[in-house]
Amino acid sequence: MSTYTVTGMTCSHCAAAVTSEVEAIEGVHVVSVDVETGTLTVEGDGFTDEQVAAAVDEAGYALA
Ligand SMILES: [Cu+2]
């Protein structure tokens, strides 16, 4: 399990956008996002931090 901090999320739509992009990464099984704290938790196998950063960027946000 890997934990990241995402900046710029303000509501559940932001969380949904991040979740959907990160879930699309090969090997990712479970994604959870806490908008209040900006915490992104990713469970799976074989994915890289770079892939998570790219997916978060694709959703329109950034890792802290
Ligand atoms: Cu939002």
PDB file of the backbone (N, CA, C, O) and the ligand in Angstrom, with CONECT records:
HET     CU  A 101       1
ATOM      1  N   MET A   1       0.851  -1.195   0.000  1.00  0.00           N
ATOM      2  CA  MET A   1       0.000   0.000   0.000  1.00  0.00           C
ATOM      3  C   MET A   1       0.880   1.235   0.000  1.00  0.00           C
ATOM      4  O   MET A   1       1.858   1.306   0.744  1.00  0.00           O
ATOM      5  N   SER A   2       0.536   2.206  -0.830  1.00  0.00           N
ATOM      6  CA  SER A   2       1.294   3.458  -0.912  1.00  0.00           C
ATOM      7  C   SER A   2       0.378   4.625  -0.616  1.00  0.00           C
ATOM      8  O   SER A   2      -0.790   4.632  -1.006  1.00  0.00           O
ATOM      9  N   THR A   3       0.921   5.609   0.077  1.00  0.00           N
ATOM     10  CA  THR A   3       0.146   6.788   0.428  1.00  0.00           C
ATOM     11  C   THR A   3       0.812   8.033  -0.131  1.00  0.00           C
ATOM     12  O   THR A   3       2.031   8.190  -0.050  1.00  0.00           O
ATOM     13  N   TYR A   4       0.003   8.912  -0.699  1.00  0.00           N
ATOM     14  CA  TYR A   4       0.501  10.147  -1.314  1.00  0.00           C
ATOM     15  C   TYR A   4      -0.347  11.305  -0.799  1.00  0.00           C
ATOM     16  O   TYR A   4      -1.428  11.103  -0.245  1.00  0.00           O
ATOM     17  N   THR A   5       0.156  12.513  -0.990  1.00  0.00           N
ATOM     18  CA  THR A   5      -0.644  13.700  -0.682  1.00  0.00           C
ATOM     19  C   THR A   5      -0.908  14.461  -1.972  1.00  0.00           C
ATOM     20  O   THR A   5       0.014  14.824  -2.703  1.00  0.00           O
ATOM     21  N   VAL A   6      -2.195  14.694  -2.235  1.00  0.00           N
ATOM     22  CA  VAL A   6      -2.618  15.387  -3.449  1.00  0.00           C
ATOM     23  C   VAL A   6      -3.023  16.803  -3.081  1.00  0.00           C
ATOM     24  O   VAL A   6      -3.767  17.016  -2.124  1.00  0.00           O
ATOM     25  N   THR A   7      -2.526  17.782  -3.854  1.00  0.00           N
ATOM     26  CA  THR A   7      -2.903  19.171  -3.595  1.00  0.00           C
ATOM     27  C   THR A   7      -4.003  19.603  -4.560  1.00  0.00           C
ATOM     28  O   THR A   7      -4.072  19.126  -5.693  1.00  0.00           O
ATOM     29  N   GLY A   8      -4.852  20.501  -4.101  1.00  0.00           N
ATOM     30  CA  GLY A   8      -5.833  21.150  -4.964  1.00  0.00           C
ATOM     31  C   GLY A   8      -7.224  20.553  -4.969  1.00  0.00           C
ATOM     32  O   GLY A   8      -8.127  21.113  -5.591  1.00  0.00           O
ATOM     33  N   MET A   9      -7.425  19.416  -4.285  1.00  0.00           N
ATOM     34  CA  MET A   9      -8.764  18.819  -4.286  1.00  0.00           C
ATOM     35  C   MET A   9      -9.662  19.572  -3.293  1.00  0.00           C
ATOM     36  O   MET A   9      -9.256  19.864  -2.168  1.00  0.00           O
ATOM     37  N   THR A  10     -10.888  19.878  -3.734  1.00  0.00           N
ATOM     38  CA  THR A  10     -11.779  20.636  -2.864  1.00  0.00           C
ATOM     39  C   THR A  10     -13.108  19.942  -2.587  1.00  0.00           C
ATOM     40  O   THR A  10     -13.790  20.300  -1.627  1.00  0.00           O
ATOM     41  N   CYS A  11     -13.493  18.968  -3.392  1.00  0.00           N
ATOM     42  CA  CYS A  11     -14.806  18.353  -3.183  1.00  0.00           C
ATOM     43  C   CYS A  11     -14.814  16.913  -3.665  1.00  0.00           C
ATOM     44  O   CYS A  11     -13.799  16.395  -4.129  1.00  0.00           O
ATOM     45  N   SER A  12     -15.964  16.277  -3.550  1.00  0.00           N
ATOM     46  CA  SER A  12     -16.069  14.863  -3.905  1.00  0.00           C
ATOM     47  C   SER A  12     -15.857  14.627  -5.393  1.00  0.00           C
ATOM     48  O   SER A  12     -15.458  13.535  -5.799  1.00  0.00           O
ATOM     49  N   HIS A  13     -16.123  15.647  -6.210  1.00  0.00           N
ATOM     50  CA  HIS A  13     -15.890  15.486  -7.645  1.00  0.00           C
ATOM     51  C   HIS A  13     -14.393  15.398  -7.932  1.00  0.00           C
ATOM     52  O   HIS A  13     -13.957  14.639  -8.797  1.00  0.00           O
ATOM     53  N   CYS A  14     -13.616  16.186  -7.190  1.00  0.00           N
ATOM     54  CA  CYS A  14     -12.163  16.123  -7.325  1.00  0.00           C
ATOM     55  C   CYS A  14     -11.682  14.723  -6.955  1.00  0.00           C
ATOM     56  O   CYS A  14     -10.869  14.124  -7.659  1.00  0.00           O
ATOM     57  N   ALA A  15     -12.195  14.218  -5.848  1.00  0.00           N
ATOM     58  CA  ALA A  15     -11.793  12.890  -5.384  1.00  0.00           C
ATOM     59  C   ALA A  15     -12.166  11.827  -6.405  1.00  0.00           C
ATOM     60  O   ALA A  15     -11.402  10.892  -6.646  1.00  0.00           O
ATOM     61  N   ALA A  16     -13.337  11.972  -7.002  1.00  0.00           N
ATOM     62  CA  ALA A  16     -13.790  10.998  -7.996  1.00  0.00           C
ATOM     63  C   ALA A  16     -12.901  11.032  -9.230  1.00  0.00           C
ATOM     64  O   ALA A  16     -12.596   9.987  -9.805  1.00  0.00           O
ATOM     65  N   ALA A  17     -12.482  12.230  -9.642  1.00  0.00           N
ATOM     66  CA  ALA A  17     -11.624  12.371 -10.823  1.00  0.00           C
ATOM     67  C   ALA A  17     -10.271  11.706 -10.572  1.00  0.00           C
ATOM     68  O   ALA A  17      -9.762  10.978 -11.424  1.00  0.00           O
ATOM     69  N   VAL A  18      -9.693  11.962  -9.399  1.00  0.00           N
ATOM     70  CA  VAL A  18      -8.409  11.365  -9.046  1.00  0.00           C
ATOM     71  C   VAL A  18      -8.545   9.845  -8.947  1.00  0.00           C
ATOM     72  O   VAL A  18      -7.713   9.098  -9.462  1.00  0.00           O
ATOM     73  N   THR A  19      -9.609   9.404  -8.276  1.00  0.00           N
ATOM     74  CA  THR A  19      -9.827   7.962  -8.104  1.00  0.00           C
ATOM     75  C   THR A  19      -9.921   7.266  -9.445  1.00  0.00           C
ATOM     76  O   THR A  19      -9.311   6.216  -9.646  1.00  0.00           O
ATOM     77  N   SER A  20     -10.679   7.841 -10.363  1.00  0.00           N
ATOM     78  CA  SER A  20     -10.891   7.185 -11.643  1.00  0.00           C
ATOM     79  C   SER A  20      -9.605   7.097 -12.450  1.00  0.00           C
ATOM     80  O   SER A  20      -9.351   6.082 -13.098  1.00  0.00           O
ATOM     81  N   GLU A  21      -8.791   8.150 -12.420  1.00  0.00           N
ATOM     82  CA  GLU A  21      -7.516   8.099 -13.164  1.00  0.00           C
ATOM     83  C   GLU A  21      -6.546   7.095 -12.543  1.00  0.00           C
ATOM     84  O   GLU A  21      -5.886   6.336 -13.252  1.00  0.00           O
ATOM     85  N   VAL A  22      -6.467   7.100 -11.224  1.00  0.00           N
ATOM     86  CA  VAL A  22      -5.508   6.204 -10.555  1.00  0.00           C
ATOM     87  C   VAL A  22      -5.946   4.744 -10.686  1.00  0.00           C
ATOM     88  O   VAL A  22      -5.113   3.849 -10.822  1.00  0.00           O
ATOM     89  N   GLU A  23      -7.265   4.513 -10.642  1.00  0.00           N
ATOM     90  CA  GLU A  23      -7.780   3.145 -10.786  1.00  0.00           C
ATOM     91  C   GLU A  23      -7.441   2.554 -12.149  1.00  0.00           C
ATOM     92  O   GLU A  23      -7.370   1.335 -12.304  1.00  0.00           O
ATOM     93  N   ALA A  24      -7.230   3.426 -13.138  1.00  0.00           N
ATOM     94  CA  ALA A  24      -6.953   2.959 -14.504  1.00  0.00           C
ATOM     95  C   ALA A  24      -5.519   2.453 -14.666  1.00  0.00           C
ATOM     96  O   ALA A  24      -5.186   1.855 -15.689  1.00  0.00           O
ATOM     97  N   ILE A  25      -4.663   2.689 -13.658  1.00  0.00           N
ATOM     98  CA  ILE A  25      -3.275   2.217 -13.749  1.00  0.00           C
ATOM     99  C   ILE A  25      -3.246   0.699 -13.623  1.00  0.00           C
ATOM    100  O   ILE A  25      -3.884   0.113 -12.748  1.00  0.00           O
ATOM    101  N   GLU A  26      -2.479   0.076 -14.532  1.00  0.00           N
ATOM    102  CA  GLU A  26      -2.291  -1.389 -14.503  1.00  0.00           C
ATOM    103  C   GLU A  26      -1.765  -1.811 -13.134  1.00  0.00           C
ATOM    104  O   GLU A  26      -0.781  -1.252 -12.650  1.00  0.00           O
ATOM    105  N   GLY A  27      -2.408  -2.783 -12.511  1.00  0.00           N
ATOM    106  CA  GLY A  27      -1.916  -3.323 -11.243  1.00  0.00           C
ATOM    107  C   GLY A  27      -2.525  -2.692 -10.011  1.00  0.00           C
ATOM    108  O   GLY A  27      -2.344  -3.188  -8.900  1.00  0.00           O
ATOM    109  N   VAL A  28      -3.259  -1.581 -10.205  1.00  0.00           N
ATOM    110  CA  VAL A  28      -3.897  -0.927  -9.061  1.00  0.00           C
ATOM    111  C   VAL A  28      -5.224  -1.615  -8.762  1.00  0.00           C
ATOM    112  O   VAL A  28      -6.047  -1.807  -9.656  1.00  0.00           O
ATOM    113  N   HIS A  29      -5.425  -1.982  -7.505  1.00  0.00           N
ATOM    114  CA  HIS A  29      -6.649  -2.683  -7.132  1.00  0.00           C
ATOM    115  C   HIS A  29      -7.614  -1.816  -6.330  1.00  0.00           C
ATOM    116  O   HIS A  29      -8.817  -1.822  -6.588  1.00  0.00           O
ATOM    117  N   VAL A  30      -7.093  -1.081  -5.371  1.00  0.00           N
ATOM    118  CA  VAL A  30      -7.968  -0.289  -4.510  1.00  0.00           C
ATOM    119  C   VAL A  30      -7.399   1.125  -4.376  1.00  0.00           C
ATOM    120  O   VAL A  30      -6.212   1.310  -4.110  1.00  0.00           O
ATOM    121  N   VAL A  31      -8.268   2.111  -4.564  1.00  0.00           N
ATOM    122  CA  VAL A  31      -7.869   3.508  -4.432  1.00  0.00           C
ATOM    123  C   VAL A  31      -8.798   4.170  -3.434  1.00  0.00           C
ATOM    124  O   VAL A  31     -10.016   4.021  -3.527  1.00  0.00           O
ATOM    125  N   SER A  32      -8.234   4.905  -2.473  1.00  0.00           N
ATOM    126  CA  SER A  32      -9.106   5.710  -1.632  1.00  0.00           C
ATOM    127  C   SER A  32      -8.533   7.109  -1.495  1.00  0.00           C
ATOM    128  O   SER A  32      -7.320   7.299  -1.405  1.00  0.00           O
ATOM    129  N   VAL A  33      -9.432   8.082  -1.480  1.00  0.00           N
ATOM    130  CA  VAL A  33      -9.050   9.490  -1.442  1.00  0.00           C
ATOM    131  C   VAL A  33      -9.786  10.173  -0.296  1.00  0.00           C
ATOM    132  O   VAL A  33     -11.000  10.028  -0.152  1.00  0.00           O
ATOM    133  N   ASP A  34      -9.042  10.919   0.519  1.00  0.00           N
ATOM    134  CA  ASP A  34      -9.643  11.743   1.563  1.00  0.00           C
ATOM    135  C   ASP A  34      -9.449  13.207   1.174  1.00  0.00           C
ATOM    136  O   ASP A  34      -8.343  13.744   1.243  1.00  0.00           O
ATOM    137  N   VAL A  35     -10.548  13.836   0.764  1.00  0.00           N
ATOM    138  CA  VAL A  35     -10.463  15.222   0.277  1.00  0.00           C
ATOM    139  C   VAL A  35      -9.991  16.173   1.375  1.00  0.00           C
ATOM    140  O   VAL A  35      -9.223  17.098   1.113  1.00  0.00           O
ATOM    141  N   GLU A  36     -10.453  15.941   2.602  1.00  0.00           N
ATOM    142  CA  GLU A  36     -10.115  16.842   3.718  1.00  0.00           C
ATOM    143  C   GLU A  36      -8.608  16.953   3.923  1.00  0.00           C
ATOM    144  O   GLU A  36      -8.067  18.043   4.108  1.00  0.00           O
ATOM    145  N   THR A  37      -7.944  15.797   3.885  1.00  0.00           N
ATOM    146  CA  THR A  37      -6.502  15.776   4.148  1.00  0.00           C
ATOM    147  C   THR A  37      -5.678  15.720   2.871  1.00  0.00           C
ATOM    148  O   THR A  37      -4.464  15.919   2.914  1.00  0.00           O
ATOM    149  N   GLY A  38      -6.317  15.451   1.730  1.00  0.00           N
ATOM    150  CA  GLY A  38      -5.590  15.299   0.479  1.00  0.00           C
ATOM    151  C   GLY A  38      -4.861  13.978   0.374  1.00  0.00           C
ATOM    152  O   GLY A  38      -3.975  13.801  -0.462  1.00  0.00           O
ATOM    153  N   THR A  39      -5.248  13.052   1.238  1.00  0.00           N
ATOM    154  CA  THR A  39      -4.545  11.764   1.250  1.00  0.00           C
ATOM    155  C   THR A  39      -5.089  10.811   0.182  1.00  0.00           C
ATOM    156  O   THR A  39      -6.292  10.569   0.079  1.00  0.00           O
ATOM    157  N   LEU A  40      -4.158  10.287  -0.598  1.00  0.00           N
ATOM    158  CA  LEU A  40      -4.476   9.299  -1.638  1.00  0.00           C
ATOM    159  C   LEU A  40      -3.802   7.994  -1.256  1.00  0.00           C
ATOM    160  O   LEU A  40      -2.581   7.941  -1.110  1.00  0.00           O
ATOM    161  N   THR A  41      -4.591   6.945  -1.093  1.00  0.00           N
ATOM    162  CA  THR A  41      -4.044   5.636  -0.738  1.00  0.00           C
ATOM    163  C   THR A  41      -4.290   4.675  -1.889  1.00  0.00           C
ATOM    164  O   THR A  41      -5.410   4.551  -2.385  1.00  0.00           O
ATOM    165  N   VAL A  42      -3.226   3.996  -2.306  1.00  0.00           N
ATOM    166  CA  VAL A  42      -3.307   3.110  -3.462  1.00  0.00           C
ATOM    167  C   VAL A  42      -2.814   1.725  -3.074  1.00  0.00           C
ATOM    168  O   VAL A  42      -1.714   1.577  -2.541  1.00  0.00           O
ATOM    169  N   GLU A  43      -3.630   0.711  -3.344  1.00  0.00           N
ATOM    170  CA  GLU A  43      -3.230  -0.674  -3.097  1.00  0.00           C
ATOM    171  C   GLU A  43      -3.180  -1.414  -4.421  1.00  0.00           C
ATOM    172  O   GLU A  43      -4.056  -1.256  -5.272  1.00  0.00           O
ATOM    173  N   GLY A  44      -2.145  -2.222  -4.582  1.00  0.00           N
ATOM    174  CA  GLY A  44      -2.014  -3.010  -5.806  1.00  0.00           C
ATOM    175  C   GLY A  44      -0.613  -3.543  -5.940  1.00  0.00           C
ATOM    176  O   GLY A  44       0.159  -3.536  -4.982  1.00  0.00           O
ATOM    177  N   ASP A  45      -0.282  -4.008  -7.136  1.00  0.00           N
ATOM    178  CA  ASP A  45       1.039  -4.577  -7.388  1.00  0.00           C
ATOM    179  C   ASP A  45       1.605  -4.019  -8.688  1.00  0.00           C
ATOM    180  O   ASP A  45       0.898  -3.879  -9.686  1.00  0.00           O
ATOM    181  N   GLY A  46       2.878  -3.710  -8.653  1.00  0.00           N
ATOM    182  CA  GLY A  46       3.588  -3.423  -9.896  1.00  0.00           C
ATOM    183  C   GLY A  46       3.424  -2.026 -10.448  1.00  0.00           C
ATOM    184  O   GLY A  46       3.951  -1.731 -11.521  1.00  0.00           O
ATOM    185  N   PHE A  47       2.708  -1.148  -9.748  1.00  0.00           N
ATOM    186  CA  PHE A  47       2.599   0.229 -10.244  1.00  0.00           C
ATOM    187  C   PHE A  47       3.716   1.068  -9.630  1.00  0.00           C
ATOM    188  O   PHE A  47       4.263   0.718  -8.585  1.00  0.00           O
ATOM    189  N   THR A  48       4.047   2.169 -10.284  1.00  0.00           N
ATOM    190  CA  THR A  48       5.133   3.025  -9.801  1.00  0.00           C
ATOM    191  C   THR A  48       4.598   4.373  -9.311  1.00  0.00           C
ATOM    192  O   THR A  48       3.491   4.784  -9.660  1.00  0.00           O
ATOM    193  N   ASP A  49       5.404   5.044  -8.502  1.00  0.00           N
ATOM    194  CA  ASP A  49       5.044   6.389  -8.033  1.00  0.00           C
ATOM    195  C   ASP A  49       4.867   7.331  -9.221  1.00  0.00           C
ATOM    196  O   ASP A  49       4.014   8.218  -9.209  1.00  0.00           O
ATOM    197  N   GLU A  50       5.706   7.116 -10.264  1.00  0.00           N
ATOM    198  CA  GLU A  50       5.628   7.971 -11.452  1.00  0.00           C
ATOM    199  C   GLU A  50       4.275   7.813 -12.140  1.00  0.00           C
ATOM    200  O   GLU A  50       3.701   8.789 -12.624  1.00  0.00           O
ATOM    201  N   GLN A  51       3.770   6.586 -12.182  1.00  0.00           N
ATOM    202  CA  GLN A  51       2.454   6.344 -12.797  1.00  0.00           C
ATOM    203  C   GLN A  51       1.349   7.023 -11.998  1.00  0.00           C
ATOM    204  O   GLN A  51       0.410   7.577 -12.570  1.00  0.00           O
ATOM    205  N   VAL A  52       1.464   6.979 -10.678  1.00  0.00           N
ATOM    206  CA  VAL A  52       0.467   7.634  -9.826  1.00  0.00           C
ATOM    207  C   VAL A  52       0.517   9.146 -10.032  1.00  0.00           C
ATOM    208  O   VAL A  52      -0.519   9.802 -10.143  1.00  0.00           O
ATOM    209  N   ALA A  53       1.739   9.691 -10.083  1.00  0.00           N
ATOM    210  CA  ALA A  53       1.899  11.135 -10.283  1.00  0.00           C
ATOM    211  C   ALA A  53       1.302  11.557 -11.624  1.00  0.00           C
ATOM    212  O   ALA A  53       0.649  12.596 -11.721  1.00  0.00           O
ATOM    213  N   ALA A  54       1.530  10.743 -12.658  1.00  0.00           N
ATOM    214  CA  ALA A  54       1.007  11.062 -13.992  1.00  0.00           C
ATOM    215  C   ALA A  54      -0.517  11.000 -14.005  1.00  0.00           C
ATOM    216  O   ALA A  54      -1.166  11.831 -14.640  1.00  0.00           O
ATOM    217  N   ALA A  55      -1.095  10.015 -13.306  1.00  0.00           N
ATOM    218  CA  ALA A  55      -2.547   9.873 -13.262  1.00  0.00           C
ATOM    219  C   ALA A  55      -3.182  11.040 -12.513  1.00  0.00           C
ATOM    220  O   ALA A  55      -4.222  11.558 -12.920  1.00  0.00           O
ATOM    221  N   VAL A  56      -2.549  11.447 -11.419  1.00  0.00           N
ATOM    222  CA  VAL A  56      -3.058  12.585 -10.644  1.00  0.00           C
ATOM    223  C   VAL A  56      -2.989  13.856 -11.488  1.00  0.00           C
ATOM    224  O   VAL A  56      -3.906  14.677 -11.470  1.00  0.00           O
ATOM    225  N   ASP A  57      -1.893  14.005 -12.227  1.00  0.00           N
ATOM    226  CA  ASP A  57      -1.738  15.145 -13.127  1.00  0.00           C
ATOM    227  C   ASP A  57      -2.813  15.135 -14.189  1.00  0.00           C
ATOM    228  O   ASP A  57      -3.383  16.175 -14.520  1.00  0.00           O
ATOM    229  N   GLU A  58      -3.088  13.957 -14.722  1.00  0.00           N
ATOM    230  CA  GLU A  58      -4.118  13.796 -15.764  1.00  0.00           C
ATOM    231  C   GLU A  58      -5.484  14.233 -15.236  1.00  0.00           C
ATOM    232  O   GLU A  58      -6.299  14.779 -15.979  1.00  0.00           O
ATOM    233  N   ALA A  59      -5.723  13.989 -13.958  1.00  0.00           N
ATOM    234  CA  ALA A  59      -6.997  14.378 -13.348  1.00  0.00           C
ATOM    235  C   ALA A  59      -7.055  15.888 -13.082  1.00  0.00           C
ATOM    236  O   ALA A  59      -8.120  16.434 -12.794  1.00  0.00           O
ATOM    237  N   GLY A  60      -5.894  16.555 -13.181  1.00  0.00           N
ATOM    238  CA  GLY A  60      -5.871  18.010 -13.004  1.00  0.00           C
ATOM    239  C   GLY A  60      -5.333  18.464 -11.658  1.00  0.00           C
ATOM    240  O   GLY A  60      -5.497  19.620 -11.270  1.00  0.00           O
ATOM    241  N   TYR A  61      -4.683  17.534 -10.941  1.00  0.00           N
ATOM    242  CA  TYR A  61      -4.143  17.856  -9.620  1.00  0.00           C
ATOM    243  C   TYR A  61      -2.669  17.471  -9.584  1.00  0.00           C
ATOM    244  O   TYR A  61      -2.116  17.018 -10.586  1.00  0.00           O
ATOM    245  N   ALA A  62      -2.035  17.652  -8.432  1.00  0.00           N
ATOM    246  CA  ALA A  62      -0.611  17.336  -8.329  1.00  0.00           C
ATOM    247  C   ALA A  62      -0.325  16.673  -7.000  1.00  0.00           C
ATOM    248  O   ALA A  62      -1.040  16.870  -6.018  1.00  0.00           O
ATOM    249  N   LEU A  63       0.745  15.875  -6.988  1.00  0.00           N
ATOM    250  CA  LEU A  63       1.203  15.312  -5.711  1.00  0.00           C
ATOM    251  C   LEU A  63       2.016  16.380  -4.971  1.00  0.00           C
ATOM    252  O   LEU A  63       2.752  17.148  -5.589  1.00  0.00           O
ATOM    253  N   ALA A  64       1.875  16.417  -3.653  1.00  0.00           N
ATOM    254  CA  ALA A  64       2.624  17.382  -2.854  1.00  0.00           C
ATOM    255  C   ALA A  64       4.094  16.980  -2.822  1.00  0.00           C
ATOM    256  O   ALA A  64       4.907  17.662  -2.199  1.00  0.00           O
TER     257      ALA A  64
HETATM  258 CU    CU A 101     -13.957  19.311  -6.655  1.00  0.00          CU2+
END
